Amino acid sequence: MGESDLPRYLSLTRKEARIRDDQAEALATLSRRLMRSRRGAGAERITDNTLIRIGIDLLLQHADQIEGATEDELRKSVSL
């Protein structure tokens, strides 16, 4: 069994994060909606972790803009 035969999640690094209840609920709702709307039997499974990885990618695209000493300041620096 080659590395490409492994499930995608086994090729990823585990990282724990603490999120607010409203974030957890919104992620679950969004991932369920996206799963219901996907097309084709071979479509990739969309999970909360999928969405978190996309959020990290978006944040890292704006790494040159982020600044601040608190979570609120960091959020505001990227216009959230």
PDB file as gemmi writes it, atoms N, CA and C in Angstrom:
CRYST1    1.000    1.000    1.000  90.00  90.00  90.00 P 1                      
ATOM      1  N   MET A   1       0.853  -1.184   0.000  1.00  0.00           N  
ATOM      2  CA  MET A   1       0.000   0.000   0.000  1.00  0.00           C  
ATOM      3  C   MET A   1       0.892   1.240   0.000  1.00  0.00           C  
ATOM      4  N   GLY A   2       0.821   2.054  -1.039  1.00  0.00           N  
ATOM      5  CA  GLY A   2       1.633   3.255  -1.142  1.00  0.00           C  
ATOM      6  C   GLY A   2       1.036   4.402  -0.364  1.00  0.00           C  
ATOM      7  N   GLU A   3       1.816   5.474  -0.188  1.00  0.00           N  
ATOM      8  CA  GLU A   3       1.356   6.629   0.564  1.00  0.00           C  
ATOM      9  C   GLU A   3       0.107   7.242  -0.056  1.00  0.00           C  
ATOM     10  N   SER A   4       0.005   7.232  -1.384  1.00  0.00           N  
ATOM     11  CA  SER A   4      -1.160   7.814  -2.046  1.00  0.00           C  
ATOM     12  C   SER A   4      -2.417   6.984  -1.824  1.00  0.00           C  
ATOM     13  N   ASP A   5      -2.258   5.739  -1.371  1.00  0.00           N  
ATOM     14  CA  ASP A   5      -3.402   4.876  -1.088  1.00  0.00           C  
ATOM     15  C   ASP A   5      -3.974   5.118   0.307  1.00  0.00           C  
ATOM     16  N   LEU A   6      -3.264   5.868   1.127  1.00  0.00           N  
ATOM     17  CA  LEU A   6      -3.715   6.146   2.482  1.00  0.00           C  
ATOM     18  C   LEU A   6      -4.866   7.144   2.465  1.00  0.00           C  
ATOM     19  N   PRO A   7      -5.763   7.060   3.453  1.00  0.00           N  
ATOM     20  CA  PRO A   7      -6.792   8.099   3.577  1.00  0.00           C  
ATOM     21  C   PRO A   7      -6.120   9.455   3.788  1.00  0.00           C  
ATOM     22  N   ARG A   8      -6.720  10.503   3.250  1.00  0.00           N  
ATOM     23  CA  ARG A   8      -6.132  11.845   3.309  1.00  0.00           C  
ATOM     24  C   ARG A   8      -5.752  12.256   4.734  1.00  0.00           C  
ATOM     25  N   TYR A   9      -6.628  11.973   5.699  1.00  0.00           N  
ATOM     26  CA  TYR A   9      -6.360  12.435   7.051  1.00  0.00           C  
ATOM     27  C   TYR A   9      -5.076  11.850   7.639  1.00  0.00           C  
ATOM     28  N   LEU A  10      -4.650  10.690   7.161  1.00  0.00           N  
ATOM     29  CA  LEU A  10      -3.410  10.096   7.663  1.00  0.00           C  
ATOM     30  C   LEU A  10      -2.161  10.794   7.135  1.00  0.00           C  
ATOM     31  N   SER A  11      -2.318  11.616   6.109  1.00  0.00           N  
ATOM     32  CA  SER A  11      -1.171  12.351   5.567  1.00  0.00           C  
ATOM     33  C   SER A  11      -1.039  13.740   6.208  1.00  0.00           C  
ATOM     34  N   LEU A  12      -1.937  14.069   7.124  1.00  0.00           N  
ATOM     35  CA  LEU A  12      -1.959  15.393   7.746  1.00  0.00           C  
ATOM     36  C   LEU A  12      -1.419  15.328   9.170  1.00  0.00           C  
ATOM     37  N   THR A  13      -0.907  16.463   9.663  1.00  0.00           N  
ATOM     38  CA  THR A  13      -0.391  16.565  11.024  1.00  0.00           C  
ATOM     39  C   THR A  13      -1.521  16.934  11.964  1.00  0.00           C  
ATOM     40  N   ARG A  14      -1.624  16.224  13.067  1.00  0.00           N  
ATOM     41  CA  ARG A  14      -2.660  16.511  14.057  1.00  0.00           C  
ATOM     42  C   ARG A  14      -2.265  17.753  14.857  1.00  0.00           C  
ATOM     43  N   LYS A  15      -3.205  18.677  15.008  1.00  0.00           N  
ATOM     44  CA  LYS A  15      -2.987  19.898  15.782  1.00  0.00           C  
ATOM     45  C   LYS A  15      -4.279  20.217  16.512  1.00  0.00           C  
ATOM     46  N   GLU A  16      -4.204  20.378  17.807  1.00  0.00           N  
ATOM     47  CA  GLU A  16      -5.399  20.666  18.601  1.00  0.00           C  
ATOM     48  C   GLU A  16      -5.623  22.168  18.691  1.00  0.00           C  
ATOM     49  N   ALA A  17      -6.880  22.579  18.641  1.00  0.00           N  
ATOM     50  CA  ALA A  17      -7.225  23.991  18.793  1.00  0.00           C  
ATOM     51  C   ALA A  17      -8.480  24.105  19.650  1.00  0.00           C  
ATOM     52  N   ARG A  18      -8.531  25.108  20.448  1.00  0.00           N  
ATOM     53  CA  ARG A  18      -9.727  25.382  21.247  1.00  0.00           C  
ATOM     54  C   ARG A  18     -10.526  26.466  20.520  1.00  0.00           C  
ATOM     55  N   ILE A  19     -11.793  26.171  20.292  1.00  0.00           N  
ATOM     56  CA  ILE A  19     -12.652  27.126  19.595  1.00  0.00           C  
ATOM     57  C   ILE A  19     -13.892  27.394  20.436  1.00  0.00           C  
ATOM     58  N   ARG A  20     -14.542  28.523  20.152  1.00  0.00           N  
ATOM     59  CA  ARG A  20     -15.759  28.894  20.882  1.00  0.00           C  
ATOM     60  C   ARG A  20     -16.914  27.985  20.463  1.00  0.00           C  
ATOM     61  N   ASP A  21     -17.922  27.889  21.322  1.00  0.00           N  
ATOM     62  CA  ASP A  21     -19.100  27.077  21.013  1.00  0.00           C  
ATOM     63  C   ASP A  21     -19.786  27.528  19.734  1.00  0.00           C  
ATOM     64  N   ASP A  22     -19.886  28.853  19.539  1.00  0.00           N  
ATOM     65  CA  ASP A  22     -20.551  29.350  18.327  1.00  0.00           C  
ATOM     66  C   ASP A  22     -19.764  28.980  17.069  1.00  0.00           C  
ATOM     67  N   GLN A  23     -18.443  28.960  17.176  1.00  0.00           N  
ATOM     68  CA  GLN A  23     -17.612  28.546  16.041  1.00  0.00           C  
ATOM     69  C   GLN A  23     -17.817  27.066  15.738  1.00  0.00           C  
ATOM     70  N   ALA A  24     -17.853  26.236  16.771  1.00  0.00           N  
ATOM     71  CA  ALA A  24     -18.045  24.796  16.586  1.00  0.00           C  
ATOM     72  C   ALA A  24     -19.394  24.508  15.939  1.00  0.00           C  
ATOM     73  N   GLU A  25     -20.430  25.185  16.399  1.00  0.00           N  
ATOM     74  CA  GLU A  25     -21.764  24.986  15.834  1.00  0.00           C  
ATOM     75  C   GLU A  25     -21.832  25.447  14.383  1.00  0.00           C  
ATOM     76  N   ALA A  26     -21.233  26.610  14.092  1.00  0.00           N  
ATOM     77  CA  ALA A  26     -21.255  27.135  12.727  1.00  0.00           C  
ATOM     78  C   ALA A  26     -20.455  26.240  11.775  1.00  0.00           C  
ATOM     79  N   LEU A  27     -19.315  25.734  12.235  1.00  0.00           N  
ATOM     80  CA  LEU A  27     -18.519  24.808  11.409  1.00  0.00           C  
ATOM     81  C   LEU A  27     -19.304  23.551  11.089  1.00  0.00           C  
ATOM     82  N   ALA A  28     -19.956  22.982  12.106  1.00  0.00           N  
ATOM     83  CA  ALA A  28     -20.729  21.756  11.905  1.00  0.00           C  
ATOM     84  C   ALA A  28     -21.883  21.998  10.934  1.00  0.00           C  
ATOM     85  N   THR A  29     -22.558  23.114  11.088  1.00  0.00           N  
ATOM     86  CA  THR A  29     -23.673  23.455  10.194  1.00  0.00           C  
ATOM     87  C   THR A  29     -23.191  23.625   8.765  1.00  0.00           C  
ATOM     88  N   LEU A  30     -22.094  24.344   8.587  1.00  0.00           N  
ATOM     89  CA  LEU A  30     -21.557  24.585   7.248  1.00  0.00           C  
ATOM     90  C   LEU A  30     -21.059  23.292   6.607  1.00  0.00           C  
ATOM     91  N   SER A  31     -20.351  22.478   7.351  1.00  0.00           N  
ATOM     92  CA  SER A  31     -19.843  21.230   6.764  1.00  0.00           C  
ATOM     93  C   SER A  31     -20.993  20.306   6.373  1.00  0.00           C  
ATOM     94  N   ARG A  32     -22.056  20.260   7.188  1.00  0.00           N  
ATOM     95  CA  ARG A  32     -23.224  19.439   6.824  1.00  0.00           C  
ATOM     96  C   ARG A  32     -23.895  19.966   5.562  1.00  0.00           C  
ATOM     97  N   ARG A  33     -24.034  21.300   5.465  1.00  0.00           N  
ATOM     98  CA  ARG A  33     -24.651  21.891   4.271  1.00  0.00           C  
ATOM     99  C   ARG A  33     -23.832  21.580   3.022  1.00  0.00           C  
ATOM    100  N   LEU A  34     -22.523  21.715   3.130  1.00  0.00           N  
ATOM    101  CA  LEU A  34     -21.660  21.438   1.984  1.00  0.00           C  
ATOM    102  C   LEU A  34     -21.693  19.958   1.602  1.00  0.00           C  
ATOM    103  N   MET A  35     -21.757  19.082   2.582  1.00  0.00           N  
ATOM    104  CA  MET A  35     -21.843  17.646   2.297  1.00  0.00           C  
ATOM    105  C   MET A  35     -23.140  17.313   1.557  1.00  0.00           C  
ATOM    106  N   ARG A  36     -24.246  17.941   1.977  1.00  0.00           N  
ATOM    107  CA  ARG A  36     -25.535  17.680   1.323  1.00  0.00           C  
ATOM    108  C   ARG A  36     -25.560  18.187  -0.107  1.00  0.00           C  
ATOM    109  N   SER A  37     -24.827  19.256  -0.392  1.00  0.00           N  
ATOM    110  CA  SER A  37     -24.895  19.878  -1.720  1.00  0.00           C  
ATOM    111  C   SER A  37     -23.845  19.371  -2.695  1.00  0.00           C  
ATOM    112  N   ARG A  38     -22.946  18.506  -2.257  1.00  0.00           N  
ATOM    113  CA  ARG A  38     -21.882  18.051  -3.166  1.00  0.00           C  
ATOM    114  C   ARG A  38     -22.443  17.115  -4.228  1.00  0.00           C  
ATOM    115  N   ARG A  39     -21.738  17.044  -5.319  1.00  0.00           N  
ATOM    116  CA  ARG A  39     -22.174  16.262  -6.480  1.00  0.00           C  
ATOM    117  C   ARG A  39     -21.233  15.085  -6.699  1.00  0.00           C  
ATOM    118  N   GLY A  40     -21.773  13.963  -7.076  1.00  0.00           N  
ATOM    119  CA  GLY A  40     -20.946  12.815  -7.460  1.00  0.00           C  
ATOM    120  C   GLY A  40     -20.587  11.913  -6.303  1.00  0.00           C  
ATOM    121  N   ALA A  41     -20.547  10.646  -6.572  1.00  0.00           N  
ATOM    122  CA  ALA A  41     -20.245   9.645  -5.550  1.00  0.00           C  
ATOM    123  C   ALA A  41     -18.801   9.717  -5.083  1.00  0.00           C  
ATOM    124  N   GLY A  42     -17.885  10.143  -5.945  1.00  0.00           N  
ATOM    125  CA  GLY A  42     -16.474  10.185  -5.586  1.00  0.00           C  
ATOM    126  C   GLY A  42     -16.046  11.488  -4.955  1.00  0.00           C  
ATOM    127  N   ALA A  43     -16.996  12.366  -4.644  1.00  0.00           N  
ATOM    128  CA  ALA A  43     -16.657  13.674  -4.086  1.00  0.00           C  
ATOM    129  C   ALA A  43     -16.009  13.524  -2.710  1.00  0.00           C  
ATOM    130  N   GLU A  44     -15.044  14.371  -2.435  1.00  0.00           N  
ATOM    131  CA  GLU A  44     -14.314  14.341  -1.164  1.00  0.00           C  
ATOM    132  C   GLU A  44     -15.243  14.694  -0.007  1.00  0.00           C  
ATOM    133  N   ARG A  45     -15.040  14.057   1.117  1.00  0.00           N  
ATOM    134  CA  ARG A  45     -15.824  14.343   2.314  1.00  0.00           C  
ATOM    135  C   ARG A  45     -15.409  15.705   2.869  1.00  0.00           C  
ATOM    136  N   ILE A  46     -16.397  16.539   3.184  1.00  0.00           N  
ATOM    137  CA  ILE A  46     -16.140  17.867   3.758  1.00  0.00           C  
ATOM    138  C   ILE A  46     -16.434  17.786   5.252  1.00  0.00           C  
ATOM    139  N   THR A  47     -15.415  18.051   6.060  1.00  0.00           N  
ATOM    140  CA  THR A  47     -15.553  17.975   7.515  1.00  0.00           C  
ATOM    141  C   THR A  47     -15.235  19.329   8.142  1.00  0.00           C  
ATOM    142  N   ASP A  48     -15.469  19.419   9.442  1.00  0.00           N  
ATOM    143  CA  ASP A  48     -15.076  20.630  10.175  1.00  0.00           C  
ATOM    144  C   ASP A  48     -13.584  20.886   9.984  1.00  0.00           C  
ATOM    145  N   ASN A  49     -12.776  19.818  10.015  1.00  0.00           N  
ATOM    146  CA  ASN A  49     -11.333  19.969   9.839  1.00  0.00           C  
ATOM    147  C   ASN A  49     -10.981  20.493   8.450  1.00  0.00           C  
ATOM    148  N   THR A  50     -11.738  20.083   7.434  1.00  0.00           N  
ATOM    149  CA  THR A  50     -11.527  20.611   6.078  1.00  0.00           C  
ATOM    150  C   THR A  50     -11.665  22.132   6.104  1.00  0.00           C  
ATOM    151  N   LEU A  51     -12.736  22.605   6.730  1.00  0.00           N  
ATOM    152  CA  LEU A  51     -13.005  24.045   6.786  1.00  0.00           C  
ATOM    153  C   LEU A  51     -11.963  24.777   7.626  1.00  0.00           C  
ATOM    154  N   ILE A  52     -11.509  24.161   8.695  1.00  0.00           N  
ATOM    155  CA  ILE A  52     -10.463  24.774   9.519  1.00  0.00           C  
ATOM    156  C   ILE A  52      -9.178  24.936   8.717  1.00  0.00           C  
ATOM    157  N   ARG A  53      -8.807  23.911   7.930  1.00  0.00           N  
ATOM    158  CA  ARG A  53      -7.600  24.020   7.090  1.00  0.00           C  
ATOM    159  C   ARG A  53      -7.740  25.159   6.081  1.00  0.00           C  
ATOM    160  N   ILE A  54      -8.920  25.318   5.505  1.00  0.00           N  
ATOM    161  CA  ILE A  54      -9.147  26.418   4.556  1.00  0.00           C  
ATOM    162  C   ILE A  54      -9.022  27.759   5.274  1.00  0.00           C  
ATOM    163  N   GLY A  55      -9.576  27.847   6.484  1.00  0.00           N  
ATOM    164  CA  GLY A  55      -9.456  29.074   7.274  1.00  0.00           C  
ATOM    165  C   GLY A  55      -8.006  29.415   7.580  1.00  0.00           C  
ATOM    166  N   ILE A  56      -7.210  28.413   7.897  1.00  0.00           N  
ATOM    167  CA  ILE A  56      -5.779  28.633   8.151  1.00  0.00           C  
ATOM    168  C   ILE A  56      -5.094  29.133   6.888  1.00  0.00           C  
ATOM    169  N   ASP A  57      -5.419  28.520   5.745  1.00  0.00           N  
ATOM    170  CA  ASP A  57      -4.836  28.984   4.472  1.00  0.00           C  
ATOM    171  C   ASP A  57      -5.184  30.446   4.210  1.00  0.00           C  
ATOM    172  N   LEU A  58      -6.429  30.830   4.456  1.00  0.00           N  
ATOM    173  CA  LEU A  58      -6.833  32.232   4.257  1.00  0.00           C  
ATOM    174  C   LEU A  58      -6.073  33.165   5.185  1.00  0.00           C  
ATOM    175  N   LEU A  59      -5.917  32.774   6.445  1.00  0.00           N  
ATOM    176  CA  LEU A  59      -5.170  33.586   7.398  1.00  0.00           C  
ATOM    177  C   LEU A  59      -3.717  33.741   6.962  1.00  0.00           C  
ATOM    178  N   LEU A  60      -3.112  32.644   6.534  1.00  0.00           N  
ATOM    179  CA  LEU A  60      -1.707  32.695   6.128  1.00  0.00           C  
ATOM    180  C   LEU A  60      -1.504  33.528   4.864  1.00  0.00           C  
ATOM    181  N   GLN A  61      -2.518  33.615   4.004  1.00  0.00           N  
ATOM    182  CA  GLN A  61      -2.424  34.486   2.825  1.00  0.00           C  
ATOM    183  C   GLN A  61      -2.318  35.950   3.230  1.00  0.00           C  
ATOM    184  N   HIS A  62      -2.807  36.282   4.424  1.00  0.00           N  
ATOM    185  CA  HIS A  62      -2.779  37.663   4.914  1.00  0.00           C  
ATOM    186  C   HIS A  62      -1.756  37.844   6.036  1.00  0.00           C  
ATOM    187  N   ALA A  63      -0.768  36.957   6.107  1.00  0.00           N  
ATOM    188  CA  ALA A  63       0.228  36.987   7.177  1.00  0.00           C  
ATOM    189  C   ALA A  63       0.973  38.320   7.236  1.00  0.00           C  
ATOM    190  N   ASP A  64       1.128  38.970   6.096  1.00  0.00           N  
ATOM    191  CA  ASP A  64       1.847  40.251   6.077  1.00  0.00           C  
ATOM    192  C   ASP A  64       1.011  41.392   6.655  1.00  0.00           C  
ATOM    193  N   GLN A  65      -0.278  41.185   6.824  1.00  0.00           N  
ATOM    194  CA  GLN A  65      -1.167  42.230   7.348  1.00  0.00           C  
ATOM    195  C   GLN A  65      -1.471  42.066   8.832  1.00  0.00           C  
ATOM    196  N   ILE A  66      -1.300  40.887   9.342  1.00  0.00           N  
ATOM    197  CA  ILE A  66      -1.741  40.614  10.712  1.00  0.00           C  
ATOM    198  C   ILE A  66      -0.786  41.229  11.726  1.00  0.00           C  
ATOM    199  N   GLU A  67      -1.386  41.931  12.693  1.00  0.00           N  
ATOM    200  CA  GLU A  67      -0.606  42.539  13.769  1.00  0.00           C  
ATOM    201  C   GLU A  67      -1.515  42.806  14.950  1.00  0.00           C  
ATOM    202  N   GLY A  68      -0.942  42.878  16.109  1.00  0.00           N  
ATOM    203  CA  GLY A  68      -1.707  43.160  17.318  1.00  0.00           C  
ATOM    204  C   GLY A  68      -1.200  42.353  18.486  1.00  0.00           C  
ATOM    205  N   ALA A  69      -1.683  42.737  19.666  1.00  0.00           N  
ATOM    206  CA  ALA A  69      -1.249  42.086  20.896  1.00  0.00           C  
ATOM    207  C   ALA A  69      -2.350  41.234  21.525  1.00  0.00           C  
ATOM    208  N   THR A  70      -3.572  41.332  20.997  1.00  0.00           N  
ATOM    209  CA  THR A  70      -4.691  40.550  21.519  1.00  0.00           C  
ATOM    210  C   THR A  70      -5.415  39.868  20.357  1.00  0.00           C  
ATOM    211  N   GLU A  71      -6.233  38.890  20.687  1.00  0.00           N  
ATOM    212  CA  GLU A  71      -7.003  38.205  19.642  1.00  0.00           C  
ATOM    213  C   GLU A  71      -7.887  39.196  18.889  1.00  0.00           C  
ATOM    214  N   ASP A  72      -8.506  40.103  19.614  1.00  0.00           N  
ATOM    215  CA  ASP A  72      -9.371  41.094  18.965  1.00  0.00           C  
ATOM    216  C   ASP A  72      -8.578  41.996  18.022  1.00  0.00           C  
ATOM    217  N   GLU A  73      -7.401  42.451  18.448  1.00  0.00           N  
ATOM    218  CA  GLU A  73      -6.555  43.282  17.587  1.00  0.00           C  
ATOM    219  C   GLU A  73      -6.100  42.509  16.354  1.00  0.00           C  
ATOM    220  N   LEU A  74      -5.719  41.246  16.527  1.00  0.00           N  
ATOM    221  CA  LEU A  74      -5.315  40.420  15.394  1.00  0.00           C  
ATOM    222  C   LEU A  74      -6.464  40.263  14.401  1.00  0.00           C  
ATOM    223  N   ARG A  75      -7.667  40.007  14.924  1.00  0.00           N  
ATOM    224  CA  ARG A  75      -8.848  39.858  14.092  1.00  0.00           C  
ATOM    225  C   ARG A  75      -9.110  41.132  13.288  1.00  0.00           C  
ATOM    226  N   LYS A  76      -9.041  42.270  13.956  1.00  0.00           N  
ATOM    227  CA  LYS A  76      -9.296  43.556  13.291  1.00  0.00           C  
ATOM    228  C   LYS A  76      -8.248  43.853  12.224  1.00  0.00           C  
ATOM    229  N   SER A  77      -7.023  43.423  12.439  1.00  0.00           N  
ATOM    230  CA  SER A  77      -5.967  43.718  11.464  1.00  0.00           C  
ATOM    231  C   SER A  77      -6.165  43.001  10.142  1.00  0.00           C  
ATOM    232  N   VAL A  78      -6.957  41.942  10.149  1.00  0.00           N  
ATOM    233  CA  VAL A  78      -7.287  41.247   8.900  1.00  0.00           C  
ATOM    234  C   VAL A  78      -8.753  41.461   8.520  1.00  0.00           C  
ATOM    235  N   SER A  79      -9.319  42.526   9.064  1.00  0.00           N  
ATOM    236  CA  SER A  79     -10.683  42.995   8.717  1.00  0.00           C  
ATOM    237  C   SER A  79     -11.784  42.028   9.094  1.00  0.00           C  
ATOM    238  N   LEU A  80     -11.659  41.342  10.216  1.00  0.00           N  
ATOM    239  CA  LEU A  80     -12.746  40.481  10.703  1.00  0.00           C  
ATOM    240  C   LEU A  80     -13.476  41.146  11.843  1.00  0.00           C  
TER     241      LEU A  80                                                      
END                                                                             
